[in-house]
Amino acid sequence: MAKEKAKAKITKQSLKSALSIFRFIRPYQGYFYGAISLLVIGSILMMIIMGIPGEMVNAATGGEARFPYDLNTWGLIMLVVLAARALLSFVQTVLFANVSERGMADVRRELYNRLISQRMDYFEQFRVGELTSRITADVEQLQSVFSITLAEFIRQVLILIFGISVLAYLMPKLFVVMLMVIPVVVVLAMIFGRYIRKLSKKRQAQLADTNTIVEETLHSFTVVKAFANEFFESKRYSDSIEKMVGISLKFAQVRGLFFAFIIFLLFGSILFILWQGAFMVQNGDMEAGSLLSFVIYTVMIGGAIASLGNLYTTIAAALGATERVKEILERPVEVEIADHSETVNILGKIKFDNVRFSYPSRSDVPILKGVSLDIDPGRKIALVGQSGSGKSTIIRLLMQFYDLDAGEIYIDDKPLSAYNLTAYRNNIGLVPQEVILFGGTIKENLLYGNPNATHEEIKQAAIKSNSWDFIKSFPDGLETIVGERGVKLSGGQKQRIAIARTILKDPAILLLDEATSSLDAESERVVQDAMDKLMEGRTSIIIAHRLATIKNVDQIYVLDEGQIVEHGTHLELTERSEGVYKKLAALQFDLKA
């Protein structure tokens, strides 16, 4: 992120991307243009306010006045203009907030919808943290620009234009002196400031590296403890902290030089202009009040020029963020986010016809090499084979997570691609090896299978999945918080919650991906009993390394290096003298290979 900011520049492409983001602002353009109008009026009022002290001095000293008002009248004018400026500032801030909050909420909503609608291969290309930063850090940058930076940028430009115009018109002689001094100081200040920003970004990058060490350690706390590497991690963190301290001290030194530079040169230049102006007042070329006004306007112009550099960098970084956001917003989606109004009733007949497939991220490595199989509705089949033989890939293709390289998958004699994807997936139930639960309550996790399920339906699903006994043993019952990824539940409890969730979904096709492989014997027995109930009357595909759990299925397909090398019942396959399945079974049963 630091590198992106360091290289941020305003280009034609970045401006084009920014304009595309403005479509999210369009519904609130009334607020936006109203805020810009008030900003212009407010800037003009601020320039008027800054000119009043000089006129008051002229009125007090009896000098030549441009306006025939006494001190009391000037005081009243200042009070009225200040009140008007304050009111405009309040309304303008609220209007900009409406634009930024509502507009960026729409951006976040659209970004989130786009992300969760992408195909699986998209998430194989990026880290989760990288994608999360798009919806957090990048949108936060855009929001900051729309709520603060853009307004400030326009204000400083207006101050620059109005201030220079006023000085050139009212005090041309002293304006020439200012042009000889202030721009040089400001340019030097901007160069100095750029070096400071570079060091600041370097410090932020080192701080990010330090935080990464903390995050990695806490996420892998069990591994740290298991290897007794507390000292190693402590030293790694300490070394990173020391690097950050070194950068921070250098940063502090440069900042100190910058402050000294500002105090000496910037204020010195203002004093030089005052000195020259004092000669003009002494010679009668200028009123004392006009000199005061000139100094005030000069300080405002100098501040505007200096701040424009920072604002430019901020806007350029935000424009870079718009390009990254736009990249996601313009990506085609797998499914459209909508209510599941379209439904399809599936019997559960499955046919793989010479299916060939390789993962997009490893297109040169074929995973399935002409797989063909037929499964009648309501039948239970198992996929067996060594790791990497293509078992889980078959399940992922049935979920339509990826496109095929060749061949076709038919569901109820229709090509899989002919179905509405959301309606089709509503007919699929998946119980994976590693169950992922959401961090809410048990009830919320169960309702993920059917958001409209009644309490009685939830209870019956829990009973069928052998979950009800342990659920009701908790003090909060169904309202028990399971923790992040279900950390407060045991492996067997999480599996049974997943089965209950699938029962509530009531799918026509059931996919069980090594659902009991990581459980102890007792948990496996309870979960297996729950799965047997779940599989009743459904087309079921089971992946299992423990062959004892699939002895009673209707058909077993044995895969080897992406091909089905044999199929049959457990009894048929174990009777084949040189069969792959018999060799696998011999490792687990008392069989002679």
C-alpha positions in Angstrom: 0.0 0.0 0.0 2.9 2.4 0.8 4.4 1.7 -2.5 1.2 2.5 -4.3 0.9 5.8 -2.6 4.5 6.7 -3.3 4.0 6.2 -7.0 0.6 7.8 -7.1 0.2 10.3 -9.9 -2.8 11.9 -11.5 -3.0 10.5 -15.0 -5.6 10.5 -17.8 -6.5 6.9 -17.0 -6.9 7.6 -13.2 -9.1 10.6 -13.9 -11.2 8.4 -16.2 -11.6 5.8 -13.5 -12.5 8.5 -11.0 -15.3 9.8 -13.3 -16.7 6.2 -13.5 -17.0 6.2 -9.7 -19.0 9.4 -9.9 -22.0 7.3 -11.0 -22.3 6.3 -7.3 -22.5 10.0 -6.5 -25.1 10.8 -9.1 -28.1 9.9 -6.9 -26.9 12.5 -4.4 -25.7 15.1 -6.9 -28.1 17.7 -5.4 -26.2 17.4 -2.1 -22.9 17.5 -4.0 -23.6 20.6 -6.1 -25.2 22.3 -3.1 -22.1 21.7 -1.0 -19.8 23.0 -3.8 -21.9 26.2 -4.2 -21.7 26.8 -0.4 -18.0 26.1 -0.5 -17.5 28.9 -3.1 -19.6 31.3 -1.2 -17.9 30.4 2.1 -14.5 30.9 0.5 -15.5 34.4 -0.7 -16.8 35.2 2.8 -13.5 34.1 4.3 -11.5 36.4 2.0 -13.8 39.2 3.1 -13.3 38.4 6.8 -9.5 38.4 6.3 -9.7 41.9 4.8 -11.8 43.5 7.6 -8.9 43.8 10.2 -7.0 46.0 7.8 -10.0 48.2 7.2 -10.5 48.4 11.0 -6.9 49.6 11.4 -7.4 52.2 8.7 -10.6 53.4 10.4 -8.8 53.5 13.8 -5.8 55.4 12.6 -7.7 57.8 10.4 -6.0 56.7 7.3 -7.5 56.7 3.8 -10.4 54.2 3.9 -12.0 52.4 0.9 -15.3 52.2 2.8 -16.6 55.0 5.0 -17.4 52.9 8.1 -16.5 53.4 11.8 -15.1 50.8 14.1 -18.5 49.8 15.5 -19.9 49.2 12.0 -16.8 47.1 11.0 -17.2 45.1 14.2 -20.9 44.4 13.3 -20.0 43.5 9.7 -17.4 41.1 10.9 -19.8 39.5 13.3 -22.5 39.0 10.6 -20.1 37.7 8.1 -18.5 35.3 10.6 -22.0 34.0 11.6 -22.9 33.5 7.9 -19.5 31.7 7.3 -20.1 29.4 10.3 -23.6 28.5 9.2 -22.4 27.8 5.6 -19.6 25.7 7.0 -22.0 23.6 9.0 -24.5 23.1 6.1 -21.6 22.4 3.7 -20.1 19.7 6.0 -23.5 18.0 6.4 -24.0 18.0 2.6 -20.6 16.6 1.8 -21.1 14.0 4.5 -24.4 12.9 2.9 -22.6 12.5 -0.4 -19.6 10.6 1.0 -21.4 8.4 3.4 -24.3 7.4 1.1 -22.2 7.3 -2.0 -19.4 5.2 -0.5 -22.0 2.9 1.2 -23.3 2.2 -2.3 -19.7 1.5 -3.5 -19.1 -0.9 -0.6 -22.3 -2.6 -1.2 -21.6 -3.0 -5.0 -18.0 -4.1 -4.3 -19.1 -6.7 -1.8 -21.7 -8.1 -4.2 -19.2 -8.3 -6.9 -16.6 -10.1 -4.7 -19.0 -12.7 -3.5 -20.3 -13.2 -7.0 -16.9 -14.1 -8.5 -15.9 -17.5 -9.6 -13.7 -19.7 -7.4 -10.6 -19.2 -9.6 -10.7 -15.5 -8.9 -10.1 -16.1 -5.2 -7.1 -18.3 -6.1 -5.4 -15.3 -7.6 -5.6 -13.0 -4.6 -5.1 -13.1 -0.9 -8.2 -12.5 1.3 -6.4 -9.5 2.9 -5.7 -8.0 -0.5 -9.4 -8.2 -1.4 -10.5 -7.0 2.0 -8.4 -3.9 1.6 -10.3 -3.0 -1.5 -13.6 -2.7 0.4 -11.9 -1.1 3.4 -8.7 0.9 2.8 -9.5 1.9 -0.9 -13.0 2.9 -0.2 -11.9 4.7 2.9 -9.6 6.8 0.7 -12.4 7.6 -1.6 -14.7 8.6 1.2 -12.0 10.9 2.7 -11.6 12.6 -0.6 -15.3 13.2 -1.1 -15.9 14.3 2.5 -12.8 16.3 3.3 -10.0 16.4 0.7 -12.0 17.5 -2.3 -13.6 20.4 -0.4 -10.3 21.4 1.0 -8.6 21.3 -2.4 -11.3 23.5 -4.0 -11.1 25.9 -1.0 -7.3 26.3 -1.3 -7.5 26.9 -5.1 -10.2 29.5 -4.5 -8.1 31.2 -1.8 -5.1 31.2 -4.1 -7.1 32.7 -7.0 -9.0 35.3 -4.9 -6.0 36.2 -2.7 -3.6 36.8 -5.7 -6.4 38.8 -7.5 -7.0 41.0 -4.4 -3.3 41.7 -3.8 -2.5 42.4 -7.4 -5.4 44.8 -7.7 -5.2 46.7 -4.4 -1.5 46.6 -3.6 0.5 46.0 -6.8 3.8 47.4 -5.6 4.0 45.1 -2.5 2.6 42.3 -4.6 5.7 42.4 -6.8 7.9 42.1 -3.7 5.9 39.1 -2.5 6.3 37.4 -5.9 10.1 37.6 -5.5 10.1 35.9 -2.1 7.1 33.7 -1.2 7.1 31.3 -4.3 10.8 30.4 -3.7 10.1 29.6 -0.1 7.0 27.6 -0.9 8.7 25.5 -3.6 11.6 24.7 -1.1 9.0 23.8 1.5 7.2 21.4 -0.9 10.5 19.7 -1.8 11.3 19.3 1.9 7.8 18.1 2.6 8.1 15.4 -0.2 11.2 14.0 1.5 9.4 13.9 4.8 6.4 12.1 3.3 8.8 9.5 1.8 10.3 8.8 5.2 6.8 8.7 6.7 5.8 6.1 4.2 8.9 4.1 4.9 8.1 4.2 8.6 4.5 3.1 7.9 5.8 0.2 5.7 8.1 -1.0 8.5 5.3 -0.7 11.0 3.1 -2.8 8.7 5.9 -5.5 8.6 6.0 -5.4 12.4 2.3 -5.8 12.7 2.5 -8.7 10.3 4.8 -10.5 12.6 2.3 -10.1 15.5 -0.6 -11.3 13.3 1.3 -14.3 12.0 2.4 -15.3 15.6 -1.1 -15.0 17.0 -2.7 -16.9 14.1 -0.1 -19.7 14.5 0.1 -19.6 18.3 -0.2 -23.4 18.6 2.8 -23.9 16.3 4.9 -21.3 18.2 4.2 -23.1 21.5 4.7 -26.6 20.0 8.2 -25.7 18.7 9.0 -23.7 21.8 9.9 -20.7 19.6 8.9 -17.9 21.9 12.5 -16.6 22.0 12.8 -16.8 18.2 9.5 -14.8 17.6 10.4 -12.3 20.4 13.8 -11.6 18.7 12.2 -11.4 15.2 9.7 -8.8 16.6 12.4 -6.9 18.5 14.6 -6.7 15.4 11.6 -5.3 13.4 10.9 -2.8 16.1 14.5 -1.6 16.1 14.4 -1.0 12.4 11.2 1.1 12.9 12.9 3.1 15.7 15.9 3.9 13.4 13.6 5.1 10.7 11.5 7.0 13.2 14.5 8.8 14.6 15.7 9.8 11.2 12.1 11.0 10.4 12.1 13.1 13.6 15.5 14.7 12.7 14.3 15.7 9.2 11.0 17.0 10.7 13.0 19.0 13.1 15.0 20.5 10.3 11.8 21.2 8.4 10.3 23.1 11.4 13.5 25.1 11.7 13.4 25.8 8.0 9.7 27.0 8.3 10.5 29.2 11.3 13.5 30.8 9.7 12.7 31.1 6.0 8.9 31.3 5.9 8.5 33.7 8.8 11.7 35.5 7.8 10.2 36.1 4.3 7.0 37.4 5.9 9.0 39.7 8.1 11.0 40.9 5.1 7.7 41.8 3.3 6.5 43.6 6.5 9.8 45.5 6.5 9.3 46.5 2.9 5.7 47.4 3.6 6.7 49.5 6.6 8.9 51.6 4.3 5.9 52.1 2.0 3.7 53.1 4.9 6.4 55.5 6.1 6.6 57.0 2.6 2.9 57.3 2.3 2.6 54.7 -0.5 0.3 52.5 1.7 -2.0 52.7 4.7 -1.1 50.7 7.8 -4.3 48.7 7.6 -3.6 47.8 4.0 -0.2 46.5 5.1 -1.9 44.3 7.7 -4.4 43.0 5.1 -1.5 42.3 2.7 0.3 40.2 5.3 -2.9 38.2 6.2 -3.6 37.5 2.5 0.1 36.6 1.9 0.0 34.1 4.8 -3.2 32.6 3.4 -1.8 32.3 -0.1 1.4 30.7 1.2 -0.6 28.2 3.2 -2.8 27.4 0.2 0.2 26.7 -2.0 1.9 24.5 0.6 -1.3 22.5 1.4 -2.0 22.0 -2.3 1.0 19.7 -2.5 -0.3 17.5 0.3 -3.8 17.5 -1.1 -2.5 16.6 -4.6 -0.7 13.5 -3.2 -3.9 12.5 -1.3 -6.1 12.9 -4.3 -3.6 11.0 -6.5 -3.5 8.1 -4.1 -7.3 8.1 -4.0 -7.4 8.1 -7.8 -5.2 5.0 -7.7 -7.7 3.5 -5.3 -10.5 4.2 -7.8 -8.7 2.2 -10.5 -8.4 -0.8 -8.2 -12.0 -0.5 -7.1 -13.1 0.0 -10.8 -11.2 -3.2 -11.7 -13.5 -5.2 -9.4 -16.7 -3.4 -10.3 -16.2 -4.1 -14.0 -15.4 -7.8 -13.6 -18.1 -10.2 -14.9 -19.9 -12.1 -12.2 -20.8 -15.7 -11.8 -24.3 -15.1 -10.5 -26.4 -12.0 -10.1 -27.3 -11.0 -6.5 -31.0 -11.4 -6.2 -33.8 -13.2 -4.3 -33.9 -16.9 -5.1 -37.2 -16.5 -7.0 -36.3 -19.0 -9.6 -36.5 -22.6 -8.5 -35.7 -26.0 -10.1 -36.7 -29.4 -8.9 -33.9 -31.9 -9.5 -34.3 -35.7 -9.2 -30.6 -36.3 -8.8 -29.5 -38.2 -11.9 -25.8 -37.4 -12.6 -23.7 -38.2 -15.6 -20.1 -37.3 -16.3 -19.3 -37.7 -20.0 -15.6 -37.8 -20.8 -14.8 -34.9 -18.5 -11.4 -33.3 -18.7 -10.3 -30.6 -16.4 -7.3 -28.7 -15.1 -7.4 -25.8 -12.6 -7.0 -22.3 -14.1 -4.1 -21.6 -11.8 -2.3 -24.8 -13.0 -3.6 -25.2 -16.6 -0.6 -27.2 -17.6 -1.4 -30.0 -15.0 -4.4 -32.1 -16.0 -6.5 -33.3 -13.1 -9.3 -35.2 -14.7 -8.4 -37.1 -17.9 -11.7 -38.3 -19.5 -13.8 -39.2 -16.5 -17.2 -40.8 -17.2 -19.7 -42.1 -14.7 -23.5 -42.5 -14.3 -25.4 -42.1 -11.1 -29.1 -42.9 -10.9 -31.4 -40.8 -8.6 -31.2 -41.7 -4.9 -28.1 -43.9 -5.3 -25.2 -43.7 -3.0 -21.7 -43.8 -4.6 -18.2 -43.4 -3.3 -15.1 -42.0 -4.8 -11.9 -43.6 -3.7 -8.2 -43.0 -4.6 -4.9 -41.6 -3.5 -4.6 -37.9 -2.7 -4.5 -35.9 -5.9 -6.4 -38.4 -7.9 -9.2 -36.0 -8.6 -11.9 -37.0 -6.1 -12.5 -33.5 -4.6 -12.3 -32.0 -8.1 -15.3 -34.0 -9.2 -17.3 -32.5 -6.3 -16.1 -29.0 -7.1 -17.2 -29.4 -10.8 -20.6 -30.7 -9.6 -20.9 -27.5 -7.6 -20.0 -25.7 -10.9 -17.1 -23.9 -9.3 -15.1 -24.1 -12.5 -15.7 -24.6 -16.2 -14.7 -27.8 -17.9 -11.9 -28.1 -20.4 -13.8 -30.8 -22.3 -16.7 -33.1 -22.0 -20.0 -32.5 -20.3 -21.8 -33.0 -17.0 -25.5 -33.8 -17.2 -28.0 -33.4 -14.4 -31.4 -35.2 -15.1 -30.2 -35.5 -18.7 -29.7 -31.8 -19.1 -26.3 -30.1 -19.4 -25.2 -28.6 -16.1 -24.7 -25.3 -17.9 -28.4 -25.1 -18.9 -29.5 -24.6 -15.3 -29.8 -21.3 -13.4 -26.7 -21.5 -11.2 -28.3 -20.3 -8.0 -31.4 -22.4 -8.4 -29.2 -25.5 -9.2 -26.9 -24.9 -6.2 -30.0 -24.7 -4.0 -30.4 -28.5 -4.8 -26.9 -29.3 -3.6 -25.9 -30.1 -0.1 -22.2 -30.2 0.9 -20.6 -31.5 4.1 -16.9 -30.9 3.8 -14.0 -32.4 5.8 -13.2 -29.0 7.4 -16.5 -27.5 8.5 -16.6 -23.7 8.4 -19.1 -22.2 10.8 -19.9 -18.5 11.1 -19.0 -16.8 14.4 -22.6 -16.3 15.6 -25.0 -18.6 17.4 -25.7 -22.3 16.7 -29.2 -21.2 15.5 -27.8 -18.7 13.0 -25.5 -21.3 11.6 -28.4 -23.8 11.2 -30.6 -21.2 9.6 -27.9 -20.8 6.9 -29.3 -24.0 5.4 -32.9 -22.5 5.4 -33.4 -18.9 6.6 -37.2 -19.5 6.8 -37.0 -22.7 9.0 -39.2 -22.7 12.1 -38.0 -23.6 15.6 -39.6 -27.0 15.3 -37.9 -27.7 11.9 -34.5 -26.6 13.5 -35.1 -28.9 16.4 -36.0 -31.9 14.2 -32.9 -31.3 12.0 -30.7 -31.2 15.2 -32.3 -34.5 16.4 -31.7 -36.2 13.0 -28.1 -35.1 13.0 -27.5 -36.3 16.6 -26.8 -32.6 17.6 -29.8 -31.9 19.9 -28.3 -33.6 23.0 -25.2 -31.5 23.1 -27.0 -28.3 21.9 -29.5 -28.5 24.8 -26.7 -29.3 27.3 -25.3 -25.7 26.7 -26.8 -23.1 29.0 -27.8 -20.9 26.0 -29.0 -23.8 23.9 -29.4 -22.8 20.2 -28.3 -19.2 21.2 -24.8 -20.5 22.1 -22.1 -18.5 20.4 -19.8 -20.9 18.5 -16.9 -18.4 18.1 -14.8 -17.6 15.0 -15.0 -20.5 12.6 -16.8 -22.6 15.3 -13.7 -22.7 17.6 -15.8 -23.3 20.7 -17.1 -26.6 19.3 -15.4 -29.9 18.9 -14.7 -31.4 15.5 -17.6 -33.9 15.9 -20.0 -31.2 17.1 -19.1 -29.0 14.1 -19.7 -31.9 11.7 -23.1 -32.6 13.2 -24.1 -28.9 13.0 -23.0 -29.0 9.3 -25.2 -32.1 8.8 -28.2 -30.4 10.5 -27.7 -27.3 8.3 -27.8 -29.6 5.2 -30.9 -31.4 6.5 -32.6 -28.0 6.7 -31.6 -27.2 3.1 -33.2 -30.6 2.0 -31.0 -31.0 -1.1 -31.6 -33.5 -3.9 -27.9 -34.2 -4.3 -25.6 -34.7 -1.3 -21.8 -34.3 -1.4 -19.8 -35.7 1.5 -16.1 -34.8 1.2 -14.2 -36.9 3.8 -16.7 -35.7 6.4 -15.4 -38.1 9.1 -11.7 -38.4 8.3 -10.5 -36.1 11.2 -12.8 -37.5 13.9 -12.1 -40.0 16.7 -13.8 -43.3 16.7 -16.7 -42.3 18.9 -17.4 -39.0 17.1 -17.1 -40.8 13.8 -19.7 -43.4 14.8 -22.2 -40.6 15.9 -21.5 -38.5 12.8 -21.7 -41.5 10.5 -25.1 -42.4 11.9 -26.2 -38.8 11.3 -24.9 -39.0 7.7 -26.8 -42.3 7.1 -30.0 -40.5 8.0 -29.1 -37.5 5.8 -28.4 -39.7 2.8 -31.8 -41.4 2.8 -33.6 -40.8 -0.4 -30.9 -38.5 -1.9 -28.3 -39.0 -4.6 -25.1 -39.1 -2.5 -21.5 -38.9 -3.5 -19.1 -39.7 -0.7 -15.3 -39.2 -0.6 -13.7 -41.3 2.0 -10.2 -42.5 3.0 -11.6 -44.8 5.6 -13.1 -47.5 3.4 -15.1 -49.0 6.3 -17.5 -46.0 6.0 -18.4 -46.8 2.4 -18.7 -50.6 2.4 -22.5 -50.5 2.0 -22.7 -47.9 -0.8 -24.3 -48.9 -4.1 -21.2 -48.3 -6.2 -17.6 -47.4 -5.6 -15.5 -45.6 -8.3 -11.7 -45.8 -7.9 -9.7 -43.0 -9.3 -6.0 -43.1 -10.2 -4.2 -40.1 -11.7 -7.4 -38.4 -12.9 -9.1 -41.5 -14.4 -11.6 -44.0 -13.2 -9.7 -47.3 -13.3 -12.4 -49.5 -11.8 -15.8 -49.5 -10.2 -18.2 -51.9 -8.5 -19.4 -52.8 -5.0 -17.1 -53.2 -2.1 -17.4 -57.0 -2.4 -16.8 -57.0 -6.1 -13.8 -54.8 -5.9 -12.1 -56.8 -3.1 -12.4 -60.0 -5.2 -10.3 -58.6 -8.0 -6.9 -60.0 -7.5 -4.9 -57.1 -9.0 -7.3 -54.3 -8.4 -6.3 -50.9 -7.1 -9.2 -50.9 -4.6 -8.1 -54.3 -3.1 -4.6 -52.9 -2.5 -6.1 -49.9 -0.7 -8.4 -52.1 1.3 -5.6 -54.4 2.2 -4.0 -51.5 4.1 -7.1 -51.1 6.2 -8.7 -54.5 6.4 -7.4 -58.0 7.1 -7.1 -58.8 3.4 -4.3 -60.3 1.4 -3.3 -58.0 -1.4 
